[in-house]
Amino acid sequence: MGQYPSFNCRQSKTSGMVASVWTGCYPVAMKRIDYCVYREEEFFVAQCLNVDVSSFGQSREEAVASLKEAVELYFEDEPAAAWEPVSEVSVGQELIHA
């Protein structure tokens, strides 16, 4: 089976009406985001590696869900060219004099 495209739709609401109207539906390009999640005191922080966007949450899942929403909002105002592909991701820790 083929994949179905995602659509971004805006909902118009009129005060006092039961029905709502969906307007402005158009296909949305899907992009994979790469991210890292780390704990910072009582919160988990999710940092996108493709664009300079991060978010946080009480759990890893909440942090990632918030990150996805934040990156989608970021691309509402930025060109798709702002997205940078990432490969060979690794995480490390080193001691420094500070």
N, C-alpha and C positions, 0 to 999 in steps of 0.2 A: 504494500500500500504506500502511496505517496504521502509526503508530509503536507499539511495544510499551513498556509502562511498565517502569521499572527496579524491582528488588526488593532490599530489604535483608534478608539472612538471617543468622541466627546458627547456627554449627555447634557441635554438642555432640560431644565426643569422650570415649570411655570407654577407660580404660587397658587395653591388652591386646586390644582389639577391632580387627578389620580395617576394618569399616564405620563410617562416621560418619553422624550423623543431623542433618538440617537442620531447625531449629525457628525459630519466630518470624518467618516471612517476611511482609513487608508492603510495599506500594508506597512508593516514595520519590519525593518531588517533586524535579524537576531545576531548578536555578537556574544561570544564567550568571554567572560571576564575571569582573570586570574587574581587571586587575593590571598592574603595571609591573615590569620586571626591570632591575637595574643591577648593576654590578660593584663589589665592596668588597674590595680586596686580592685574595686568591686565590679568593674565592668569588663566585658570582652570587647576588643576593638577589631574591626575588620577593615583592612587597608587594601584598596584596589591597586594592582600593579600596572594596569593598562592606562589609567588616568589618575590624576592626583585627587582622589576622593576617598574618604573614610567615613565610617559610622560606628556606632557602638550599641550594645544591648546587654541585658542581664544574663543571657546565655549565648553560646556560640551561634545557635540557630537564629536567635533574634538579631544578633549583630550582622549575620550574613543577609538576612531578609531586609534589614535596614540599609545595608550597603547596596543591595540590588536596587532598591527604590531610589536611593541617593544618586546612583550612577544613571538610572533612567531619567531622573530629573535633570541631571547635568547635561545629558545629550539633547534635552529639549532646547537648550540655548547654545550648544556648541556644535560645530560641524563634525561629521563622522570621522574626519581626518584627525581629530584630536585623540582618537583611540590608537594606542601603540601595542603591537603584538609583543608578547613576552614568551621566552622559551628558557629552558634549563634553569628553572627556579630552584634555589636552595636556600636554606636558612642556617645561620651559624651564630655562634656566640664567641666573643673574644674578650679578654681582660685588657683594659687600658689604664694608663696613669691619669687620674682625674681628681 
